[in-house]
Amino acid sequence: MAESVKQPVILAVRIRGTATDNPDIRKTMETLKLESTFRARLLDNGPSTMGMLRAAKNLVAWGQVNPEVMEALLRKRAEREGNKKLDEEFAKVFFKKESIADLAKSIVAGEIGVKDLWLAGVKPRFRLHPPRGGFKRSTRRAATDGGELGYRGEDINRLVKRMI
């Protein structure tokens, strides 16, 4: 429980494709709403979410997002209904925040939940580019084993910055 209080939001990015998916893993990815490559999603840091991510660790990288990367994601990659971008007005009207930077800090701190964003009309996925400069390590190995996949902690921010 103490871990979920400390880091309420995690960011998951699908790195590998769907060609050889096990049907159980495919269902897990649909539940996480990470059906295709280079999609990112904010997730609550709960035991069931962590279990799903561990089951799909051969396809996904995840970790704790920092406020700067969260702000860049919201500004450049977040979409509202009708494929509209987020703006300062959105942060003021829906969340009573002065700017998107304040909104990003609140999300990372856990004051605003992931579900609150979706209820305000923000689409649940971020569509990202492949990383500029390519992947620095193998996309077939875990981060702990010298690759890109699995739990990355704060290192997820470097990867996502290159993908925005």
trRosetta pair geometry for C-beta under 8 A, 3 or more apart (Angstrom, degrees):
i j d omega theta_ij theta_ji phi_ij phi_ji
1 4 6.0 -60 -156 36 40 106
1 5 6.6 36 151 -18 71 105
2 5 5.7 -56 -151 36 36 112
2 6 6.3 35 153 -21 68 109
3 6 5.7 -59 -148 37 31 111
3 7 6.5 -30 173 36 68 96
3 45 6.9 -119 130 143 89 124
4 7 7.2 -78 -131 67 25 62
4 8 6.3 60 174 -106 65 59
4 44 7.8 31 -151 165 110 86
4 45 4.9 -179 -122 100 72 95
4 46 6.0 46 -116 -94 138 52
4 47 8.0 -66 -57 -35 132 69
5 8 7.1 1 -142 -67 20 90
5 110 7.9 144 -162 129 42 176
7 10 6.7 56 145 -66 113 85
7 45 5.3 75 106 -30 84 172
7 64 5.1 -80 -146 -105 133 121
8 44 6.7 -38 175 -145 73 71
8 45 5.7 -157 -158 26 22 109
8 109 7.8 23 32 132 120 29
8 110 3.2 92 25 -105 147 117
8 113 7.6 -89 153 -111 129 72
9 42 5.6 -17 -166 -167 110 105
9 43 7.3 138 -157 70 60 39
9 44 7.0 -49 -102 -108 55 40
9 45 6.5 -108 -56 -23 8 100
9 64 7.7 99 88 -141 64 68
9 65 6.6 -51 115 39 104 106
9 107 6.1 22 -29 156 170 79
9 108 6.1 -110 54 -120 128 39
9 110 6.4 -169 -17 -84 93 71
9 114 6.5 144 -117 -57 102 101
10 42 7.5 148 78 -156 38 55
10 43 5.4 -28 67 65 87 91
10 44 7.9 27 22 128 84 9
10 45 5.0 103 -19 -82 105 94
10 49 7.6 158 45 131 122 133
10 62 5.5 47 156 174 120 110
10 63 6.5 -164 -155 113 96 11
10 64 6.0 -65 -112 -88 73 49
10 65 7.1 136 -154 -8 32 87
11 40 5.9 2 -178 -175 99 112
11 41 7.4 161 -153 80 58 35
11 42 5.9 -33 -98 -99 70 60
11 43 7.6 153 -100 18 21 80
11 62 6.5 -180 90 -146 45 71
11 63 6.7 -20 57 64 83 58
11 64 7.6 85 15 -164 87 12
11 65 4.1 74 -18 -52 126 118
11 69 7.8 -95 -7 118 167 126
11 73 8.0 -151 -123 -63 140 165
11 156 5.8 165 75 137 106 142
11 160 6.6 -3 128 -69 147 154
12 32 6.6 -56 89 179 154 131
12 34 6.3 -79 116 -68 116 148
12 40 6.8 163 85 -153 45 61
12 41 5.4 -16 60 59 94 85
12 43 5.6 25 -4 -3 115 127
12 53 6.2 -133 -106 -111 133 116
12 60 5.4 -3 -173 -176 104 126
12 61 7.4 160 -154 84 56 41
12 62 4.1 -21 -101 -95 74 110
13 38 7.3 -4 -174 -136 97 36
13 39 7.3 172 -148 86 56 38
13 40 4.6 -21 -96 -98 80 87
13 60 6.7 149 76 -157 42 72
13 61 5.2 -15 61 62 96 89
13 62 7.1 170 17 -80 65 56
13 128 7.0 -21 -138 28 113 152
13 156 7.1 161 4 -157 117 107
13 159 6.9 -154 45 118 159 126
13 160 6.5 -163 -59 -86 143 93
13 163 7.2 121 -143 44 146 171
14 29 7.1 69 -104 -146 131 116
14 34 4.3 155 -49 173 121 111
14 35 7.9 -89 -41 59 171 17
14 36 6.9 141 90 102 148 28
14 37 5.5 -132 116 -123 103 38
14 38 6.7 -69 78 -8 83 19
14 39 5.1 19 28 49 115 82
14 40 7.8 -149 12 -75 69 41
14 59 6.0 -13 -146 148 83 96
14 60 5.5 -44 -101 -99 54 80
15 37 6.8 15 173 -145 15 91
15 38 7.7 64 -112 -69 38 55
15 59 6.7 175 52 173 73 46
15 60 6.6 151 10 -115 86 24
15 61 5.5 56 -31 -8 127 101
15 135 7.8 77 -160 -95 123 135
15 139 5.6 -153 148 -150 122 108
15 148 5.9 171 -151 117 166 122
15 149 6.2 -135 50 -91 141 81
16 37 6.8 -108 119 -104 11 107
16 58 6.9 -42 37 138 152 69
16 59 4.5 -110 56 -131 104 65
16 60 8.0 -91 27 -44 88 41
16 139 6.1 151 -76 156 91 110
16 140 7.9 88 -90 -92 133 56
16 149 7.4 -4 -19 -92 116 123
17 36 7.8 -3 -132 -155 68 61
17 37 5.2 -40 -86 -50 67 123
18 21 5.1 -32 -162 -20 65 126
18 26 7.1 72 -151 -112 101 100
18 29 7.9 -154 -105 87 98 163
18 35 7.4 7 -78 174 137 65
18 36 7.0 -56 -29 -110 123 57
18 37 7.8 -129 -22 -37 82 87
21 25 5.3 -138 -164 85 88 108
21 26 4.3 99 139 -66 135 95
21 29 7.3 -74 -138 10 142 140
21 59 7.7 23 -102 -75 97 147
22 25 4.3 81 60 10 92 107
22 26 6.8 -157 87 -11 44 84
23 26 5.4 -50 -142 34 34 117
23 27 6.5 36 157 -20 64 102
24 27 5.8 -52 -153 34 32 111
24 28 6.6 35 147 -20 63 104
24 55 7.6 -94 132 172 104 130
25 28 5.3 -50 -150 35 37 116
25 29 6.4 37 152 -19 67 103
25 55 6.5 -164 -107 141 78 96
25 56 5.5 130 -154 -101 94 83
25 58 7.9 -33 -140 53 152 107
25 59 7.0 128 170 -6 126 137
26 29 5.8 -54 -149 36 31 110
26 30 6.6 33 150 -19 63 103
27 30 5.6 -51 -149 34 34 113
27 31 6.5 37 150 -20 64 103
28 31 5.6 -54 -152 35 32 113
28 32 6.4 23 152 -10 66 108
28 52 5.1 174 -162 -156 106 92
28 55 5.4 -140 -119 95 168 127
28 56 5.2 -165 111 -51 130 117
29 32 5.7 -57 -144 45 34 107
29 34 5.1 -93 -161 76 83 83
29 35 5.9 122 134 -97 106 44
29 56 5.9 130 -70 -120 84 148
29 59 6.8 -40 -86 98 128 153
29 60 8.0 -180 -107 -52 95 121
30 33 7.2 28 -176 -80 34 39
30 35 5.9 43 -95 -85 64 99
31 52 6.4 -115 90 -138 124 148
32 41 6.5 157 162 64 84 152
32 43 7.0 -29 -147 -89 93 135
32 49 7.8 108 -108 -143 97 80
32 52 5.8 169 -61 138 112 135
32 53 7.5 110 -103 -76 146 71
32 56 7.2 -104 3 24 151 159
32 60 7.9 -30 121 -90 164 156
33 39 7.8 -117 133 141 71 138
33 41 5.7 128 83 -100 99 154
33 124 5.3 14 117 112 164 130
33 125 5.8 -136 142 -64 110 105
34 39 5.2 179 -139 86 67 115
34 41 5.8 -116 -69 2 95 128
34 56 7.8 131 73 141 132 159
34 59 7.9 143 120 122 124 117
34 60 6.5 51 128 -98 162 120
34 125 7.5 153 -93 -116 55 113
35 39 7.2 33 46 23 56 158
36 39 5.7 92 71 -21 70 123
38 127 7.2 50 119 -168 92 58
38 128 4.7 -130 174 75 89 86
38 129 6.7 -73 -172 136 141 9
38 130 5.9 -82 -88 -73 140 55
38 163 6.7 -167 -150 -159 97 125
39 125 5.0 -28 -168 -165 111 122
39 126 7.0 141 -166 69 58 52
39 127 6.3 -30 -109 -104 73 53
39 128 6.9 169 -102 18 20 89
40 73 7.2 -94 92 -133 143 131
40 77 7.7 42 48 132 119 150
40 125 7.0 131 67 -166 45 67
40 126 4.3 -22 64 60 98 108
40 128 5.5 60 -12 -25 108 127
40 160 6.6 68 -101 -122 155 113
40 163 7.6 128 -40 106 128 141
41 124 6.1 18 -135 153 107 84
41 125 5.5 -44 -83 -109 93 64
41 126 7.0 -176 -74 15 41 81
42 65 7.5 -67 -109 10 92 147
42 107 7.3 -49 -145 174 157 125
42 114 4.9 -170 114 -116 108 112
42 117 7.3 50 62 43 143 154
43 49 5.0 159 160 -161 123 140
43 53 7.7 168 80 -57 163 123
43 62 7.7 -29 37 -142 127 134
43 114 6.6 14 -129 -84 17 168
44 49 5.8 169 76 -23 70 154
44 113 7.1 3 -89 -159 110 97
44 114 5.5 -126 -52 17 80 130
44 115 7.9 -2 -49 -25 123 93
45 49 6.7 -117 -128 73 22 134
45 50 7.1 45 -165 -55 62 104
46 49 4.9 92 55 11 77 104
46 50 6.9 -146 94 -5 38 90
47 50 5.7 -58 -144 39 31 110
47 51 6.3 35 156 -23 65 106
48 51 5.6 -52 -149 34 32 115
48 52 6.6 32 153 -18 64 103
49 52 5.8 -55 -152 36 33 109
49 53 6.4 30 152 -17 66 106
50 53 5.6 -53 -146 38 34 111
50 54 6.3 35 155 -20 66 105
51 54 5.8 -53 -146 36 30 110
51 55 6.5 32 153 -21 63 104
52 55 5.6 -53 -150 33 33 113
52 56 6.4 5 158 4 66 110
53 56 6.1 -71 -144 53 30 93
53 57 6.7 68 149 -74 63 74
53 60 6.1 -107 -148 92 79 140
53 62 5.4 -44 -154 12 140 154
53 151 7.7 86 135 -72 126 85
54 57 5.5 -6 -154 -43 37 115
56 59 5.1 -55 176 46 91 108
56 60 5.0 48 119 4 105 121
57 60 6.6 -80 -118 55 28 85
57 142 6.8 9 156 -105 115 104
57 149 6.2 105 163 151 68 108
57 150 4.6 32 -166 -99 105 81
57 151 7.7 -39 -127 -20 112 73
58 149 6.2 20 -139 176 28 158
59 149 7.3 85 29 -135 9 123
60 149 6.9 84 70 -152 31 86
60 150 7.7 89 87 -77 65 25
61 143 6.9 96 -131 -49 103 121
61 148 5.8 -67 -70 152 137 77
61 149 5.6 -123 -73 -131 81 35
61 150 6.5 -2 -115 45 62 29
61 151 8.0 156 -159 -89 58 11
61 152 5.4 24 -175 -18 102 128
61 156 6.2 167 138 -112 103 96
61 159 6.5 -8 107 84 151 169
62 150 7.7 -74 32 160 77 27
62 151 6.1 -35 71 -108 83 56
62 152 6.8 163 76 21 29 87
62 156 6.4 -12 178 -92 22 147
63 151 6.3 114 -82 -168 78 60
63 152 4.1 -76 -48 73 134 79
63 153 4.7 -17 -143 57 118 7
63 154 6.3 -137 160 -38 130 13
63 155 6.2 178 -70 54 175 65
63 156 3.2 179 47 -13 117 125
63 157 7.5 -96 96 -23 124 69
64 153 6.2 -11 19 -168 95 49
64 154 6.0 -25 65 -81 98 59
64 156 7.1 149 48 37 36 122
65 69 5.4 -124 -165 84 91 117
65 70 5.2 106 138 -63 123 94
65 73 7.7 -31 -162 -2 145 145
65 108 6.2 -120 93 -107 87 102
65 156 6.7 -71 -81 96 65 119
65 157 6.4 129 -138 -84 54 89
65 160 7.3 -14 -118 35 101 163
66 69 5.4 84 58 17 76 101
66 70 6.9 -141 97 -8 35 95
66 108 6.7 42 -161 -135 26 151
66 154 7.0 43 -45 -144 111 91
66 157 5.2 11 14 -98 104 146
67 70 5.4 -58 -142 40 32 115
67 71 6.2 36 159 -24 68 103
67 101 7.4 61 164 -167 110 71
67 104 5.0 113 -161 125 74 104
67 105 4.7 18 -127 -90 134 67
67 108 4.9 -112 -76 15 73 154
68 71 5.8 -52 -151 32 29 111
68 72 6.6 27 152 -15 62 105
68 104 7.8 105 -75 136 12 147
68 157 7.8 66 70 -161 96 127
69 72 5.6 -53 -149 38 35 112
69 73 6.3 40 151 -21 66 104
69 157 4.6 -144 -36 -140 152 90
69 160 5.4 78 -169 91 130 124
69 161 6.0 -91 -110 -67 103 83
69 164 7.9 -161 -154 -46 77 136
70 73 5.7 -53 -149 35 31 113
70 74 6.4 29 154 -17 65 106
70 104 3.9 148 107 -159 106 103
70 105 7.9 161 77 -56 135 32
70 107 5.8 -173 -177 76 144 122
70 108 5.4 -141 -15 -53 159 109
71 74 5.8 -57 -148 38 31 109
71 75 6.2 25 157 -16 66 110
71 100 5.9 116 -147 124 83 95
71 101 5.1 14 -116 -107 138 61
71 103 8.0 122 -107 69 76 81
71 104 3.9 -90 -69 -23 72 167
72 75 5.9 -57 -141 40 29 108
72 76 5.9 -10 173 13 67 116
72 77 7.9 40 133 6 67 102
72 161 7.1 55 75 -117 162 70
72 164 5.3 -10 142 -141 116 169
73 76 6.9 -76 -131 52 17 85
73 77 5.1 -52 -158 50 59 115
73 78 6.3 78 140 -41 72 92
73 104 8.0 131 50 -118 90 116
73 126 5.5 -40 -164 -120 106 158
73 160 7.1 -24 -70 164 114 127
73 164 6.5 -115 -85 -108 59 117
74 77 7.7 -30 -54 55 9 72
74 78 4.6 -2 -140 -6 47 138
74 86 5.4 -55 171 63 84 150
74 100 5.2 -177 110 -173 128 116
74 103 6.6 167 -169 96 170 119
74 104 5.7 -139 6 -77 139 101
75 78 7.5 66 6 23 14 101
75 85 7.7 26 -178 179 42 113
75 86 6.8 -101 -102 72 32 101
75 100 5.7 121 -71 119 86 160
76 164 5.4 83 79 177 142 106
77 126 4.3 56 134 -161 125 103
77 127 6.5 -161 -160 55 100 56
77 128 6.5 0 -129 -83 150 68
77 164 6.1 -112 -33 -140 125 81
78 85 7.2 96 80 -154 72 59
78 86 4.8 9 88 -11 121 124
78 122 5.6 -28 -175 -153 114 113
78 123 7.4 166 -168 47 63 82
78 126 6.4 -44 -80 -101 55 96
79 83 5.5 -31 -160 -134 125 46
79 84 6.8 124 -162 60 69 38
79 85 6.9 -50 -108 -94 57 43
79 86 8.0 -129 -95 -30 15 82
79 122 7.3 126 78 -157 40 62
79 123 4.7 2 77 18 92 126
79 127 7.9 20 -13 10 127 103
80 83 7.8 -16 67 70 56 2
80 84 4.5 -28 56 66 106 95
80 85 7.5 -6 8 79 93 4
80 86 6.5 122 -37 -76 104 69
80 90 7.1 -146 -61 -117 141 143
80 121 4.9 33 -155 129 95 105
80 122 5.9 -53 -96 -97 66 50
80 123 7.0 -172 -113 -17 14 82
81 84 7.3 5 72 22 44 101
81 121 4.9 -76 -6 -166 102 103
81 123 7.5 140 -69 -59 49 87
86 90 4.9 -105 -155 58 76 154
86 91 7.4 74 172 -44 109 85
86 100 6.3 114 124 -109 117 125
86 122 7.0 8 -75 -107 121 109
87 90 5.4 114 54 0 59 100
87 91 7.8 -120 106 0 40 87
87 100 7.6 -99 -174 -52 19 119
88 91 5.7 -55 -158 35 40 111
88 92 6.5 36 149 -18 70 106
88 98 7.8 -26 -162 151 102 47
88 99 5.5 -37 -124 -124 98 62
88 100 6.4 -96 -91 -25 58 86
89 92 5.7 -58 -150 38 33 110
89 93 6.0 25 159 -15 70 111
90 93 6.2 -59 -139 40 26 104
90 94 5.9 -8 176 11 65 116
90 100 7.9 37 68 -85 102 93
90 120 7.8 107 -179 152 97 124
91 94 7.1 -68 -128 51 17 88
91 95 5.6 -51 -162 53 56 111
91 97 4.4 -70 169 73 103 102
91 98 7.2 -18 118 78 124 21
91 99 6.0 45 82 163 160 12
91 100 5.3 -148 -50 -78 141 52
91 102 6.8 116 174 65 138 97
91 103 4.4 -116 -127 -44 114 132
92 95 7.7 -49 -76 58 5 67
92 96 6.8 35 -160 -118 44 27
92 97 6.7 -112 -80 65 42 49
92 98 7.1 37 -87 -120 89 24
94 120 4.3 75 -167 -146 146 129
94 121 7.8 -130 -96 27 150 100
95 103 5.6 96 78 -112 154 102
95 106 7.1 167 171 73 135 156
95 112 6.2 -6 -136 -102 130 144
95 116 7.7 91 -99 145 104 123
95 120 7.2 -23 -49 -95 92 160
97 100 7.8 101 109 -90 126 20
97 102 4.1 -176 -173 99 110 116
97 103 4.5 159 76 -65 162 77
97 106 6.4 -123 -90 -4 137 141
98 102 5.1 86 45 -2 81 151
99 102 5.1 106 54 6 70 96
99 103 7.1 -126 105 -1 44 89
100 103 5.2 -51 -149 38 40 118
100 104 6.2 46 150 -25 68 101
101 104 5.7 -50 -149 32 31 113
101 105 6.7 31 152 -18 62 103
102 105 5.7 -52 -150 35 34 111
102 106 6.4 34 152 -19 65 106
103 106 5.8 -57 -151 36 31 112
103 107 6.5 32 152 -21 65 105
103 112 7.1 -22 -161 24 71 160
104 107 5.8 -53 -149 33 32 111
104 108 6.4 26 156 -14 66 107
105 108 6.0 -58 -146 40 30 107
105 109 6.0 24 157 -14 66 113
106 109 5.8 -59 -141 43 28 108
106 111 4.3 -74 -162 63 85 116
106 112 4.5 58 129 -1 109 108
107 110 7.8 43 173 -66 28 23
107 111 7.6 -74 -63 53 23 74
107 112 5.1 -48 -84 70 62 105
107 114 7.8 82 -154 -80 101 57
107 117 7.1 35 -111 -58 123 128
110 113 7.4 24 -165 -86 60 63
112 116 5.1 -115 -171 74 81 142
112 117 6.8 88 147 -51 112 86
113 116 4.7 109 59 -3 77 101
113 117 7.5 -134 101 -3 50 82
114 117 5.9 -51 -162 29 38 113
114 118 6.8 30 148 -14 68 105
115 118 5.7 -56 -150 38 39 109
115 119 6.2 38 153 -20 70 107
116 119 5.7 -56 -145 38 31 111
116 120 6.4 30 154 -20 64 107
117 120 5.8 -62 -154 35 30 110
117 122 4.5 -47 166 49 90 133
118 121 7.9 121 179 -14 32 8
118 122 6.1 -88 -92 66 37 79
118 123 7.9 29 -123 -155 76 12
118 124 5.5 15 -103 -78 117 90
128 160 7.2 -94 -119 -143 151 71
128 163 4.0 24 174 152 127 113
128 164 6.6 -57 -132 -87 96 37
129 132 7.2 37 106 -48 129 78
129 163 5.4 -176 63 -164 68 59
129 164 7.4 -8 24 87 99 8
130 134 7.7 -2 148 -109 110 46
130 163 7.0 -92 161 -122 11 87
131 134 6.3 51 86 170 97 7
131 135 6.0 105 47 -74 133 55
131 159 6.2 -70 -94 -160 135 70
131 162 4.1 42 -156 113 90 118
131 163 5.0 -51 -87 -70 66 81
132 162 4.7 -135 40 -170 81 88
132 163 7.6 -163 -4 -75 74 33
133 136 7.6 14 121 -69 107 84
133 162 6.2 -78 36 -153 104 136
135 138 7.6 71 125 -136 130 4
135 139 5.4 68 88 -56 179 100
135 148 5.3 -59 -159 -60 124 151
136 148 7.6 131 52 -82 70 104
137 141 7.1 -86 146 63 108 109
137 143 7.9 109 77 -119 150 58
137 146 5.9 -157 -159 159 131 62
137 147 5.1 -179 130 -138 115 29
137 148 5.2 166 73 -50 95 79
138 141 4.4 54 86 15 121 106
138 146 6.8 48 24 115 107 84
138 147 4.3 -60 75 -115 87 92
138 148 6.7 -151 87 -1 40 88
139 147 6.8 139 -99 -172 11 105
139 148 5.1 -22 -103 41 58 129
139 149 6.8 91 -166 -44 51 98
140 147 6.4 -116 70 -130 42 142
140 149 7.6 -27 179 -9 8 130
141 145 4.7 -117 175 94 109 109
141 146 5.8 -4 115 76 145 72
141 147 2.7 172 81 -45 80 134
141 148 7.4 92 66 18 68 57
141 149 6.6 176 96 29 28 103
142 145 4.4 74 59 17 87 104
142 147 5.4 91 49 50 18 115
142 149 5.3 -72 -106 80 44 90
142 150 4.2 22 -145 -2 89 145
143 146 8.0 142 -167 10 27 7
143 147 6.1 -92 -72 76 33 65
143 148 6.5 12 -81 -164 80 13
143 149 6.4 -146 -31 71 74 36
143 150 5.0 -136 12 69 91 98
143 151 6.6 -119 43 78 129 45
143 152 4.8 176 -90 -93 169 80
143 155 6.9 152 -160 79 141 144
144 150 6.6 -58 2 94 91 148
144 151 7.8 25 -35 64 105 86
147 150 7.7 82 81 16 105 105
148 159 7.3 118 -155 -109 103 142
152 155 4.2 -105 168 72 102 102
152 156 4.5 130 80 -56 123 79
152 159 7.2 13 130 1 171 134
153 156 7.1 -179 79 -8 29 91
154 157 6.0 -27 177 7 64 116
155 158 5.8 -40 -167 24 58 111
155 159 7.1 54 142 -13 74 102
156 159 5.7 -59 -158 40 42 112
156 160 6.0 35 152 -18 75 111
157 160 5.9 -58 -140 41 30 106
157 161 6.3 38 158 -27 64 104
158 161 5.9 -50 -149 28 28 115
158 162 7.0 20 156 -12 60 105
159 162 6.2 -66 -161 37 31 105
159 163 6.5 19 149 -14 67 115
160 163 5.4 -64 -145 42 38 111
160 164 6.5 53 156 -43 70 93
161 164 6.2 -39 -150 7 30 113
